[in-house]
Amino acid sequence: MEIAWLEDFLAVSGSGSFSRAAEERHITQPALSRRIRALEEWVGAPLFFRTTHKVELTPAGDSFRQTAEDVLRRLAVGRSIAREQASGSIEQLQFAATNALALTFFPGWLRTVEHRLPFVANIHLVANHMVACERLMLQGQAQFLLAHHHPAADTLLTPRQFLSHPVGVDVLIPVSAPTGEGGGPSFALPGTEEHALPYLSYRPESGMGRIIAAVREGAPERAFLRPCFESHVAKLLVTMAVEGRGLAFLPKSLIGEELAQGTLVRAGDTTWDITIEIQLFRPRTRLSSTAEAFWATVAGGGTADRR
């Protein structure tokens, strides 16, 4: 059994597609299929249903997925600890962050934490959408994840495997371009069934899209929205909203300048706002001494559990 087979398996299970997984893994689809078959022979059970349009895990595959994630995560942590001990120097801290937080929150927050650290750390940051960041954490390719969180929305980083600590608060605000200088919103909630509002939405892999969908599902008042543009990049939705293309729920931390200048205005009162936490996630398994010291500084000397 090869480590690459586990990475292949998780790529297929995460994307639900052999072709997308092959592209992600930079190999041909036939080669990927052969390696998955080899892994299934080693496990002794089929890991995927291949009869539907979307590739799905079998019960055996779903059970094995957690094992594969745990193995890769532990190997990555073990390698990091071994390198730190062998070199006798500060190990690099590996972060993943969702795109919006990487742009707006991460630099200032990191500077605040670093002022309290007894060492200077080397920082590596990967910014991507939530699903990609979760995958990095599950496979041990990042020690920490900085992401928005809301209790109504599910995450792949389960409390059984991961801890998290709140480090900030943000608010998703419904906004649109104004009707004119100093005017009201071009598109105002809730809209009507006959005249649904053009909606600039997040793609399913976006963490904020996941949160908005979960909160709206349980909201007492219905919004009549017609999706007209979709992206996992919040900054792109800001640009499209300023251009007057529709209504969007955007993080206050990202649109302060636009609100101050009046290029974006509220599209609904504060009852439509969604308050969200900014949380730092880490694995429950032991990290390198540098990473553990960083976590202790952020969490106030303890390992804060979110449940």
C-alpha positions, 0 to 999 in steps of 0.5 A, a space after each residue: 500500500 502506498 501513501 499516494 493511494 490514500 491521497 488519491 482516494 481522498 481526492 476522489 471522495 472529496 470531489 465526487 469525480 475521477 476526472 476532477 480528482 485526476 486533474 487535482 492530483 496531476 495524473 491521468 484518469 486511467 492511472 488514478 483509476 488503477 491506483 484506486 483499484 489497487 487500494 480497493 484490492 489492498 483494503 479488500 472491499 469496494 470503496 466507491 459506487 460507480 453506477 451513478 453519474 456522481 461517484 459516491 462512497 460505499 459504506 466501507 469507503 465512508 468508514 475507510 475515509 476517516 482512517 485515511 484522513 487520520 493516517 495522512 494527518 498523523 504522518 504530516 504531524 510526525 514529519 513536522 515534529 521530527 524535522 523540528 527536533 532534528 534541526 533544533 530550530 523553529 518549525 514553520 507554522 502552516 495555515 489555511 484560511 478562507 479567501 476573505 479572511 486571508 485578505 482582511 483578518 489574517 494579517 492584523 490578527 497574526 501581528 497581534 498574536 506574534 506580539 505575545 509569542 516568545 519566538 519568531 515563527 516562519 509562516 506559510 499560508 494557503 488561501 482557498 475556499 472552505 472545502 479546499 481548506 477543510 481538505 488540507 486540514 483533514 490530510 494534515 497539510 495545514 496545522 491551523 485553519 482560520 474560517 467563519 463559523 456558524 452553529 447552523 452550518 455543518 463542517 467536515 472538521 468534526 469535534 471528535 477530530 478537531 478543536 477550535 477557538 473563537 478569535 473574532 466576530 464578523 457579520 454578513 450584511 445584505 447589500 446592493 448598489 444604490 439607485 443613485 447618489 445617496 439613494 436607497 438600495 437597487 434591490 431591497 429584501 425580501 422581494 416578491 415571488 413575482 419579482 424575485 431579486 437578482 442574487 449574487 451567491 456563493 458557490 457550494 464549496 464556500 463556507 459563507 455560502 454554506 452558512 447563508 444556506 443553513 440560516 436562510 433555511 430556518 429563517 422566519 421570513 422568506 427572501 425571494 431571490 433569483 441567482 444570477 451570478 455565483 462565485 466562491 470568492 467574496 471579493 468578486 461578489 463585492 465587485 459585482 454588487 458595486 456594478 449593480 448586478 444584484 444583491 449579496 450577503 457580504 462580510 462587514 469586514 470586507 465592505 467597510 470602504 464601500 459602505 463608507 463611500 456609499 457604493 454599497 448600501 444595505 438591502 435590508 434592515 439588521 434582522 437580515 444580518 447573520 452574525 458569524 464567528 471567526 474561529 481557529 481550528 486545529 487537530 486534536 492530535 499533538 502538533 509540533 512544539 512551535 504549533 502547540 505554543 502558538 495554540 496556547 497563546 491564542 487559546 489563553 493557555 488551554 485547549 478550548 473545545 467548541 462544544 
